[in-house]
Amino acid sequence: MAMRVVVGDLRVQRIDRRSGRRSWTIVWPEGTEHREADRFLREHDGSGTQRTYAYLLVDHLRWLERECLTLDRVVLRDLERYMGIVGAEVTMPLGEPWRAGKRPYGHAALSTTAACLKGFYLHQAALGVNAELGRRLDKRRLPTRVDRRRAFLGHTTSSMPANPLAPSGLRRRHPKMLPDGARDRLLASVRSARDRLVVTWLADGGLRIGELCGLHLVDLHLREDAACGQCRSPHLHVCHRPDNPNRAEAKTKHPWRVEDDAVTGGLVKRVSPAMIHTYFDYMSTEYRCGRADHGMLLVQLHGVGAGLPWAPVGARRMLARAGDRAGLGKVRPHQFRHSFTSAVLDASDGNLLIARDAGGWASAAMVDEVYGHVDVHDRAFDAALRRVWEQRR
């Protein structure tokens, strides 16, 4: 079954497979696939990146149609001009019909767009299309101090990939973090134990909303010395399950399995005392065991769907309403993740490895392998998380 999302002439199409997995591609108005885009997107099949790249790429392809440019005629200057247009805060002289009514890209969106376009045109160059543009994009640079700190074997690295389309300026603090005191104000404005759990787990765990809504009860090891043997302290396992009934799934795909009724593997994330407290409050007051044969953590509380798995869109709407009541404006789940990572960096004196493992982040420079890994038993890792949790109590 395929679900079409119309985006002007070219459109992004979602493909729901029988296995429960979803893929994304780009098609022409008559329904035929855009062959070049589909080949590139297939390289990211099964990942959250594929959906993001599809929506970014469809904007670019529509711009090429407007400019009467074919893939073999695009030059680096054209791509630089496109990056300037999508990030501009003013309307260009001839308007922007392919992005009518859309906001200009921010710094993070521009960085992702640069990576998408570089990958797309390098893919075309590998197929023999516009090899000159591929050479212009395939640049290298000397590693910076930050690059060397990210990799345990960084002293052996002589060069790093460079993207001439990427926006200049590195930012440690994400511009879309929560305002100071937002957590307490949100906790005061939400109206159920489940919603207090969501706010607390997003704030203290740095979870993505798909990871949180995709959790099963078996993934939670909230007592010390759990049967999995992977972490002595209370923790949870983020496991990628594409067949969840609420369509929530983890972005990362760490291997996991169930042995002796205990989950092992996945992405192991530590759990704060406040997270444990809100869990037991929710389970003892609102969790509907009679309808919870699905085994998922978050359920709907009201209506005909009470007891069924709660979808991420429901959590997003709840946070938006709570943010309006608290006077914070529209609150988005990912703001908690940015604030959590920044707080861990501050508490660990800028240790990027601790921040990466605490939040489950993956550096774009580390494509296939992470050289440095912080053990979940490490004292510095434990102290950094406890300092963050203590500050938020």
C-alpha positions as CSV (number, residue, x, y, z in Angstrom):
1,M,0.0,0.0,0.0
2,A,1.3,3.4,-0.9
3,M,0.3,6.7,0.7
4,R,0.9,9.9,-1.4
5,V,1.8,13.2,0.1
6,V,1.4,15.9,-2.5
7,V,4.1,18.5,-2.7
8,G,3.5,20.6,-5.8
9,D,4.3,18.9,-9.1
10,L,6.9,16.4,-7.9
11,R,5.8,14.7,-4.8
12,V,7.1,12.5,-2.0
13,Q,5.5,9.1,-1.8
14,R,5.4,6.9,1.3
15,I,5.4,3.1,0.6
16,D,4.0,0.9,3.4
17,R,5.4,-2.6,2.9
18,R,3.8,-5.8,4.1
19,S,6.5,-6.3,6.7
20,G,5.5,-3.1,8.4
21,R,8.6,-1.2,7.1
22,R,8.2,2.1,5.4
23,S,10.2,3.6,2.5
24,W,10.1,7.0,0.8
25,T,10.6,8.0,-2.8
26,I,9.9,10.8,-5.2
27,V,7.5,10.5,-8.1
28,W,6.3,12.6,-11.0
29,P,2.7,13.9,-11.2
30,E,1.6,10.9,-13.3
31,G,2.9,8.5,-10.6
32,T,6.1,7.3,-12.2
33,E,9.2,7.4,-10.0
34,H,11.9,9.9,-10.4
35,R,14.6,7.4,-11.3
36,E,17.7,9.4,-10.2
37,A,16.2,10.4,-6.9
38,D,14.8,6.9,-6.2
39,R,18.3,5.3,-6.8
40,F,19.8,7.7,-4.3
41,L,17.1,7.3,-1.7
42,R,17.4,3.5,-1.9
43,E,20.9,3.8,-0.4
44,H,19.2,5.0,2.8
45,D,16.3,2.6,2.7
46,G,14.9,1.7,6.2
47,S,16.4,4.7,8.0
48,G,14.9,7.9,9.3
49,T,17.4,9.7,7.0
50,Q,15.5,8.5,3.9
51,R,12.4,10.4,4.8
52,T,14.3,13.6,5.6
53,Y,16.3,13.5,2.4
54,A,13.2,12.8,0.3
55,Y,11.5,16.0,1.5
56,L,14.7,18.1,1.1
57,L,15.5,16.6,-2.3
58,V,12.0,17.2,-3.7
59,D,12.4,20.9,-3.0
60,H,15.7,20.9,-4.9
61,L,14.4,18.9,-7.9
62,R,11.4,21.3,-8.2
63,W,13.9,24.2,-8.2
64,L,15.8,22.5,-11.0
65,E,12.6,22.3,-13.0
66,R,11.9,26.0,-12.5
67,E,15.5,26.9,-13.5
68,C,15.4,24.5,-16.6
69,L,18.5,22.7,-15.3
70,T,19.2,19.1,-15.9
71,L,21.4,17.0,-13.6
72,D,24.3,17.0,-16.1
73,R,24.3,20.8,-16.4
74,V,24.3,21.7,-12.7
75,V,27.5,23.4,-11.5
76,L,28.7,24.2,-8.0
77,R,27.6,27.9,-8.4
78,D,24.0,26.7,-9.0
79,L,24.1,24.7,-5.8
80,E,25.5,27.6,-3.8
81,R,22.8,29.8,-5.2
82,Y,20.1,27.3,-4.2
83,M,21.5,27.1,-0.7
84,G,21.4,30.9,-0.4
85,I,17.8,31.0,-1.6
86,V,16.3,28.4,0.7
87,G,18.1,30.0,3.7
88,A,17.2,33.6,2.8
89,E,14.8,35.5,5.1
90,V,13.6,37.8,2.3
91,T,11.7,37.0,-0.9
92,M,13.9,36.8,-4.0
93,P,13.2,39.1,-7.0
94,L,11.5,36.4,-9.0
95,G,9.8,34.8,-6.0
96,E,10.0,31.2,-4.8
97,P,7.1,29.3,-6.3
98,W,8.5,25.8,-5.5
99,R,8.5,26.7,-1.7
100,A,5.4,29.0,-1.6
101,G,4.3,29.6,2.0
102,K,7.3,27.8,3.6
103,R,9.7,29.3,6.1
104,P,13.4,29.7,5.2
105,Y,15.7,26.9,6.4
106,G,17.5,27.4,9.7
107,H,21.1,26.5,10.4
108,A,20.4,22.8,11.1
109,A,18.1,22.3,8.1
110,L,20.8,24.0,5.9
111,S,23.4,21.6,7.2
112,T,21.2,18.6,6.5
113,T,20.4,19.9,3.0
114,A,24.1,20.4,2.2
115,A,24.7,16.8,3.2
116,C,21.8,15.6,1.1
117,L,22.8,17.5,-2.0
118,K,26.5,16.4,-1.7
119,G,25.5,12.8,-1.4
120,F,23.0,13.0,-4.3
121,Y,25.4,14.6,-6.7
122,L,28.3,12.3,-5.7
123,H,26.0,9.4,-6.3
124,Q,25.2,10.8,-9.8
125,A,29.0,11.3,-10.5
126,A,29.6,7.7,-9.5
127,L,27.1,6.7,-12.2
128,G,29.0,8.9,-14.8
129,V,26.7,11.9,-14.7
130,N,28.3,15.3,-14.1
131,A,31.7,14.0,-12.9
132,E,33.1,17.5,-12.8
133,L,30.6,18.6,-10.1
134,G,31.4,15.4,-8.2
135,R,35.0,16.4,-8.1
136,R,34.2,19.9,-6.9
137,L,32.1,18.5,-4.1
138,D,34.4,15.7,-3.0
139,K,36.7,17.9,-0.8
140,R,38.8,17.0,2.2
141,R,40.1,19.2,5.1
142,L,42.5,18.9,7.9
143,P,41.0,17.6,11.2
144,T,40.2,20.2,13.8
145,R,40.7,19.8,17.6
146,V,37.0,18.9,17.9
147,D,37.4,16.1,15.3
148,R,40.3,14.7,17.2
149,R,38.4,14.7,20.5
150,R,35.5,12.9,18.9
151,A,37.7,9.9,17.8
152,F,39.8,7.9,20.2
153,L,42.2,7.3,17.4
154,G,41.9,10.8,16.1
155,H,45.7,11.3,16.1
156,T,45.9,8.9,13.2
157,T,43.4,10.9,11.1
158,S,45.1,13.0,8.5
159,S,42.0,14.4,6.7
160,M,38.2,14.7,7.1
161,P,35.4,15.0,4.6
162,A,34.4,18.6,3.8
163,N,31.3,20.0,2.2
164,P,31.6,23.2,0.3
165,L,27.8,23.7,0.5
166,A,27.6,23.5,4.3
167,P,26.8,26.7,6.2
168,S,29.7,28.3,8.0
169,G,30.0,28.5,11.7
170,L,29.9,25.6,14.3
171,R,27.4,26.0,17.1
172,R,27.7,24.1,20.3
173,R,24.3,25.2,21.7
174,H,21.3,24.4,19.6
175,P,19.2,27.5,18.9
176,K,16.0,25.5,19.6
177,M,16.5,24.5,23.2
178,L,13.8,24.9,25.9
179,P,13.7,28.2,27.8
180,D,15.0,28.2,31.4
181,G,12.5,26.7,33.8
182,A,10.4,25.1,31.1
183,R,10.4,21.7,32.6
184,D,8.9,22.7,35.9
185,R,6.3,24.9,34.2
186,L,5.3,22.1,31.9
187,L,5.0,19.7,34.8
188,A,2.7,22.2,36.5
189,S,0.5,22.5,33.4
190,V,0.0,18.9,32.3
191,R,-3.0,17.0,33.5
192,S,-2.2,13.4,33.9
193,A,0.5,11.0,35.3
194,R,1.2,9.8,31.7
195,D,1.9,13.4,30.6
196,R,4.2,14.0,33.6
197,L,6.0,10.8,32.6
198,V,6.5,12.1,29.0
199,V,7.9,15.5,30.2
200,T,10.2,13.9,32.7
201,W,11.5,11.2,30.4
202,L,12.1,13.6,27.6
203,A,13.9,16.0,29.9
204,D,16.0,13.5,31.9
205,G,16.6,10.8,29.2
206,G,17.2,12.9,26.1
207,L,14.9,10.5,24.2
208,R,13.6,11.2,20.7
209,I,9.8,11.1,20.7
210,G,9.8,8.0,18.4
211,E,12.0,6.2,20.9
212,L,9.8,7.1,23.8
213,C,6.5,6.2,22.2
214,G,8.1,3.0,20.8
215,L,9.1,1.7,24.2
216,H,7.7,-1.6,25.4
217,L,7.5,-2.6,29.1
218,V,10.0,-5.3,28.6
219,D,12.5,-2.7,27.5
220,L,12.5,-1.1,31.0
221,H,15.0,-2.3,33.5
222,L,14.3,0.1,36.3
223,R,16.0,-1.8,39.1
224,E,19.7,-2.3,39.8
225,D,21.5,-5.3,38.5
226,A,18.9,-6.2,35.9
227,A,18.9,-9.6,34.2
228,C,20.4,-8.2,30.9
229,G,23.7,-7.7,32.7
230,Q,24.6,-4.7,30.5
231,C,24.3,-2.0,33.1
232,R,24.2,-2.2,36.9
233,S,22.1,1.0,37.3
234,P,18.5,1.4,36.3
235,H,18.3,1.8,32.5
236,L,16.2,1.1,29.5
237,H,16.8,-0.4,26.1
238,V,15.8,1.6,22.9
239,C,15.0,-1.1,20.3
240,H,14.1,-0.5,16.7
241,R,10.7,-2.1,16.0
242,P,9.2,-1.1,12.6
243,D,6.0,-3.1,13.3
244,N,4.9,-1.1,16.4
245,P,1.1,-0.6,16.1
246,N,1.4,3.1,16.8
247,R,4.0,3.5,14.0
248,A,6.6,4.8,16.6
249,E,10.1,3.5,16.0
250,A,13.6,4.3,17.1
251,K,15.8,6.1,14.6
252,T,18.9,4.1,15.5
253,K,19.0,0.4,14.6
254,H,21.3,-1.2,17.2
255,P,20.9,-5.0,17.2
256,W,18.8,-6.4,20.1
257,R,17.3,-9.7,21.2
258,V,15.2,-11.2,24.0
259,E,16.9,-13.9,26.1
260,D,15.2,-15.5,29.1
261,D,12.4,-12.8,29.0
262,A,15.0,-10.0,29.2
263,V,15.9,-7.6,26.4
264,T,19.6,-7.2,25.6
265,G,21.2,-4.9,23.1
266,G,19.6,-1.9,21.6
267,L,20.7,1.5,22.8
268,V,21.2,1.4,26.5
269,K,20.2,4.7,28.3
270,R,20.4,5.5,31.9
271,V,17.2,6.3,33.9
272,S,17.0,9.0,36.6
273,P,15.2,8.6,39.9
274,A,12.5,11.1,38.7
275,M,11.9,8.9,35.7
276,I,11.4,5.9,37.9
277,H,9.0,7.8,40.2
278,T,6.8,9.0,37.3
279,Y,6.7,5.5,35.8
280,F,5.3,3.9,39.0
281,D,2.9,6.8,39.4
282,Y,1.6,6.3,35.9
283,M,1.5,2.5,36.1
284,S,-0.4,2.5,39.4
285,T,-3.0,5.1,38.5
286,E,-3.6,5.2,34.7
287,Y,-2.2,2.3,32.8
288,R,-5.0,0.2,31.6
289,C,-3.7,-3.4,31.9
290,G,-7.0,-4.9,30.5
291,R,-6.3,-3.3,27.1
292,A,-2.5,-3.5,27.2
293,D,-2.0,-6.8,25.4
294,H,0.3,-4.9,23.0
295,G,2.9,-4.5,25.8
296,M,3.7,-0.9,25.0
297,L,4.5,1.7,27.7
298,L,2.4,4.7,26.6
299,V,-1.3,4.3,26.0
300,Q,-4.3,6.5,25.2
301,L,-6.3,7.4,28.3
302,H,-9.7,8.4,27.0
303,G,-12.2,7.7,24.3
304,V,-12.9,4.6,22.3
305,G,-9.1,4.0,21.9
306,A,-8.4,4.0,25.7
307,G,-5.7,1.5,26.4
308,L,-4.4,1.4,22.9
309,P,-0.8,2.5,22.1
310,W,-0.3,6.2,22.1
311,A,1.0,7.6,18.8
312,P,3.9,10.2,18.6
313,V,1.5,12.7,17.1
314,G,-0.6,12.6,20.3
315,A,2.4,13.3,22.4
316,R,3.4,16.2,20.2
317,R,-0.1,17.7,20.5
318,M,-0.1,17.3,24.2
319,L,3.2,19.1,24.6
320,A,2.0,21.9,22.3
321,R,-1.2,22.4,24.4
322,A,0.8,22.3,27.7
323,G,3.3,24.8,26.3
324,D,0.5,27.2,25.4
325,R,-1.0,26.8,28.9
326,A,2.4,27.4,30.5
327,G,3.1,30.5,28.4
328,L,6.0,28.9,26.6
329,G,4.5,28.9,23.1
330,K,4.6,25.7,21.0
331,V,6.9,23.1,22.7
332,R,8.4,20.5,20.5
333,P,9.7,17.1,21.8
334,H,13.1,17.5,20.2
335,Q,13.8,20.7,22.2
336,F,14.2,18.5,25.3
337,R,16.9,16.5,23.5
338,H,18.9,19.6,22.6
339,S,18.6,20.9,26.2
340,F,19.6,17.5,27.6
341,T,22.7,17.3,25.4
342,S,23.8,20.8,26.2
343,A,23.3,20.2,30.0
344,V,25.4,17.0,29.8
345,L,28.2,18.9,28.0
346,D,28.2,21.5,30.7
347,A,28.1,19.0,33.5
348,S,31.0,16.9,32.0
349,D,33.2,19.9,31.2
350,G,32.6,19.5,27.5
351,N,33.3,15.8,27.2
352,L,31.9,15.0,23.8
353,L,32.0,11.2,24.3
354,I,29.9,11.4,27.4
355,A,27.4,13.7,25.7
356,R,27.3,11.4,22.7
357,D,26.6,8.2,24.6
358,A,24.2,9.8,27.1
359,G,22.0,11.1,24.3
360,G,22.6,8.3,21.8
361,W,24.0,10.8,19.2
362,A,26.1,9.8,16.2
363,S,28.6,12.2,14.6
364,A,28.3,12.8,10.9
365,A,32.0,12.5,10.6
366,M,31.9,8.9,12.0
367,V,30.2,7.2,9.2
368,D,30.7,3.5,9.9
369,E,32.4,3.1,13.2
370,V,32.7,4.9,16.5
371,Y,36.2,4.6,17.8
372,G,35.7,6.0,21.3
373,H,33.0,4.6,23.6
374,V,32.2,5.6,27.2
375,D,31.3,2.6,29.4
376,V,27.9,3.0,31.1
377,H,29.7,2.1,34.4
378,D,32.3,4.9,34.0
379,R,32.5,7.2,37.0
380,A,32.7,10.4,34.9
381,F,29.7,9.2,32.9
382,D,27.7,8.5,36.1
383,A,28.7,11.8,37.8
384,A,27.7,13.9,34.8
385,L,24.3,12.4,34.6
386,R,23.7,12.6,38.3
387,R,24.7,16.3,38.3
388,V,22.2,17.0,35.5
389,W,19.4,15.1,37.3
390,E,20.2,16.8,40.6
391,Q,20.0,20.3,39.0
392,R,16.6,19.5,37.6
393,R,15.0,18.2,40.9
